Amino acid sequence: MNVSTRKKSSATVRRIKKNWDLYLLILPVMAFFIIFEYVPMYGVQIAFKDFIANKGITGSPWVGFKHFERFFESYYFWRLLKNTLGIGVYQLVIGFPVPIALALLINELRSKRVSRFVQTVTYAPHFLSTVVMVGMIFIFLSPQTGIVNGLITWFRGAPIDFLTEPAWFKTIYVGSGVWQQMGWSSIIYLAALTGIDPQLHEAARVDGASRWQRIWHVNLPGIIPTIIILLILNMGSLLSVGFEKVYLMQNSLNMSSSDIISTHVYHKGILDGQYSYSAAVGLFNSIVNFTLLVIVNRMARKVNGTSLW
């Protein structure tokens, strides 16, 4: 070990000793990710094997890309990819800007009481469980007793069975998700807005800028780095559409729009016991998400200079 290496090692040891309490604080988080995220990656190899339970992972024979080829050549591949990508993009286009707009509007409220009330009302749906949320959707959209169809019939329209119509599935899924999560997602933008220097607003007022001009030229540029980071993270989970809500809303009549990769993995892996095939499908999904994350992160770094790494 040369002198420079020894100096770097001793400097690292000094930093750890100096900030030992911070390292101790982050230790449970690191342990969680190692135990529950990285250790289970050992089982990914069954995607390249014909997994036999009594032989275990190591004893099962290697088959290469057999299960990937089966998935790519299957009748359901394009339907699964289209539905998953369609819901993911729809969710990103509609659901991503709404919390930003909500945070900007809440930030402009002059009355603290009104601001707290709006935040409470918009945060509350986040704490509803998925089962309760889907139950509310069924109640509100019921063709016989639902409030939505009640309004439609009041305007002399014909009742619509929304949950059996494939064309309505994505809109219902995304719309209810935006309503449930927009308040909670706006918290990080509100935190970013509090970090904007008040002197910028004072200077803008002196220059005669209106409220909308200050939002556009001061507030929005001030939270752009936060927006970019969250956009990168959202792009990295574009195909990771939530399984629980889709599965609970799914039925035989809307299957053409609701059948996505995660529900396909559930049916093939858990119900049919095709563990290797479902592992291959899940691995394909993760690889696509990771590729999107890397591409968008690189583009953001080149365009704006803001990135995850």
N, C-alpha and C positions, 0 to 999 in steps of 0.2 A: 504494500500500500504506500503510494507516494505521499509527499507532504500536502499537496492540494486536496487529495482525497480525505486525508486525516482531518484537515481543517474543515471541510464540508461536513464530515460526520460529526465532529465536535460541535459545529454550529447548529446542526439539526437536533442533537441531544439537548443543547442549551435552550432551543426554542420549545422543545417538548416539555422540559422541566419548567420553563417560565409559564407556559400556557397549559399545564397539565389538567387543570379543571375544565377547560374548553374541550380538550381531547376526550376527557372522561364523559363529558356531556354528550358528545357525538357517538360514543362507543355503542350504545344500544341501537342507534339508527343503522350503523355499519353492520352490527351483528344481525339485525333484522334482514337487511338486503342480502347478506352473505348466506344466511340460513334458508331464507324463503325464496330468494330470486336466483342466486348463482349456483348453490348446491343442487337444486332440482334440475339444472341444465344437463346434468349427467344423463338423465333419462331421455334427452332429445335423440340419442342414437337409435332408439327403437323406430324412428322414422325411416331408417335405412336397414331395418331388420324385419323379419317375420316374427313378431314377438309371441312367444309361447310362455304362458304364466308359470308352468311348473319347471321350466328351464331357466327362467329369470332373464334379465337383460343380457348378461354376458354369455349365456348358453344359447340364446336364440340365433338362428343363422342370418348372415348378411344377405341382403337382396339388392343393394344399391339404390337406384332411383325408381324402383318398381312402383312404389306407392305414389310418388309424385306424378309419374307418367299416367297412372290410373286416374288420378284426380284431374289432370290436364285434359285427358281424353274422355272424361265422363260427360254424360248428358247435362249434368247440373252445373258444370264449371262456369260457363258464361253467365248463367242466371245468378249464381251465387256472387260472382265478381261484380256483375252489374248492380245487383241489389245492395251489396255491401258498400261499394264505391258510391252509388247513388245516394244512400242515406248519409254516408260520411261527408260527401261534398255538400249536400243540402244542409246538413247540420253545421258545417263550417261557414258556409255563405250566409246563412240566416242567424245562427246562434252566436257566431264570433263577434259581429259588430254590435249586437244589442246590449251586452253588458258595458261596452265602451260608451255608448250613447247614454245609457242609464246613469253611469258614474258621472259623466259630464253634466247631466241635468241635475242630479242630486247635489253636486258640488256648487251649482249656481243658486240653489234654494237659499234665500236669506233667513228664513225662519228656522231655527234649530229644532223647534218642536215638530214642524212639518217634515223636516229632513229626517229626523229620527223615526217618525211615523212611516214615511215612505220606505226607509231602509228596513224596518221591522216587517212591513207587509210583503216586501219583495224577497227578503231573506227566508221567511217562514216556510215556503214550499220546499226549500232544499232539504228540510228535515223530515219530509214525508218519505216513508219507505216506498220501494218500487211497487210492492203489492198494493198498498193504499192508493198510490198514484194511478195505477192501471184500473183499480176499482172505481175511482172517480171518473176516469175516462169512460168506462162502461156505463156509469150512471148518467153522465152528462150527454152522451151520444146515443142513448137508447132510442130506438125508433118509436117506442110507445110512450115512454114517460120522460125521456131526456129533455133538458131545457133547450138544447140546440134545435132539436126537431120540433119542439113546441113553438119556438120563434118562427121556424120555417113554415109550419102549418098556419100560424097566425097571419103570415103574409100570403096565405093561400097557395103555398108550395106543397109539393109531395114529400112525405118523410123519406129520409135517406138512411139506410143501414150502413153507416160509415165503416164499421169494423169488419164488414164482409165484402167491402168494395176494395179491390187491390189498388185502384187509383188514389184512394184516400189514405192508404197506410203510411206512406212516408211523411205526408203533411201532418197527420195526427201525431206520429212519433216525434218529429222534429219540433212541431209547435208546442206540444206539452212539455218537451224537454227544455225548450227556451224559457217557458213560463216558470218551470221549476228551478232552473239554475241561474237565471240572469241576475238575480239579486246577489247571490253568493259569489258569482264570478266577478261582479263589479267591485268587490271589496279591494282586490289588489290594485285596480285602477284608481279607486278613491285614495288608497295609500300613496300611489305614485303622484296623484294630484296635490297632495299635501306637501310634497317635497319640492314643488315649483316655487321659485323665489317670488314673494309678494311684490318686490320692487319692479318686476317685469310688468305686472298688472298696473301698478301705479304709473309707470312710464307710458303704458299703452293708453291709460285714461287721459294723461296729459296730452298725448298726441291726438286725442279725440276718437279713439277706437270705441266702437259700440260693444255691447256684451257678446254678440255673436262673433264679432271680429276678434275679441280677446280669446274666445273659446277656440276659434280656428287657428289663430296665429301665436297663441301663448300656451293654452292648456294642451291642445292636441299635440304640438311638437314636443312638449315636455314629457308626454307619456309614450312617445313613439318607441323608445328602446324597450319598454315593458310590453307594448303591443307586439313588437317583433319577436321577442323571446317566447311569448305565449302562443304566437302564430306558429313558430317552429315546433313547439311542443304539441300543438294540436295537429299539425301536419304529420308528426311522427306517430300519431294514433288514429290516422284517417280511416283505416280498415278495422280498427278495434271498436266496432259498434257494440254497445252494451247488450249482453246476451239476455239478462233477466227480463227486461222490459219487452224486448222483441218476442221472446218466447211466450210471455203471458198474453200478449196481444195477438199472437199468431193463431190462425185456425185454417181449416182445409180450404176455405173460400178465398182467403187473401194470401195463400202460400206463394203465388207467383211474384208477389212484391215483398213478402216478409221473410222468405227463406234466405238467410245470410250465412256467411262462413262459420260464425260461432255456433249457430243452431245446427248447422250441418255436422260440425265436429261433435256436438252433444249427441245427436241421433246416431251417428256412426260409431263414436267411441264409447259412450256410456250405455246406450240402449242396445246397440248391435254387437258391442265388444270387439270392434275392429280397431284395436289400440294403435297399431303401427300406422294404419291409414290415417286415422284422425290426428296422430302426432305429426305426420307429414303435412297435412293440410294446415295445422296450427303453425308449424315451422315456416311454411310458405307465407302465411299471413304476417308473421313477425319479420321475416326478411324484407317483405315489401314495405312495411312500416319503417324499418330501420333505414332502408334505401331512401325513402322519401325524407326522413329526418336529416340524413347526411346531405342530400341534394339541396333542400331548402335552407339548411344551416349555411352551406357554402355560398348560396346565392345571396342570403342576407348579409353575410360578411363582406362580399364584394360590393354590394349595392349601398349598404348603410353603415358597414363597419361594426354592426352589432350581431353577436352570435353566441351560441352556447359554449363553443370552444374555438 
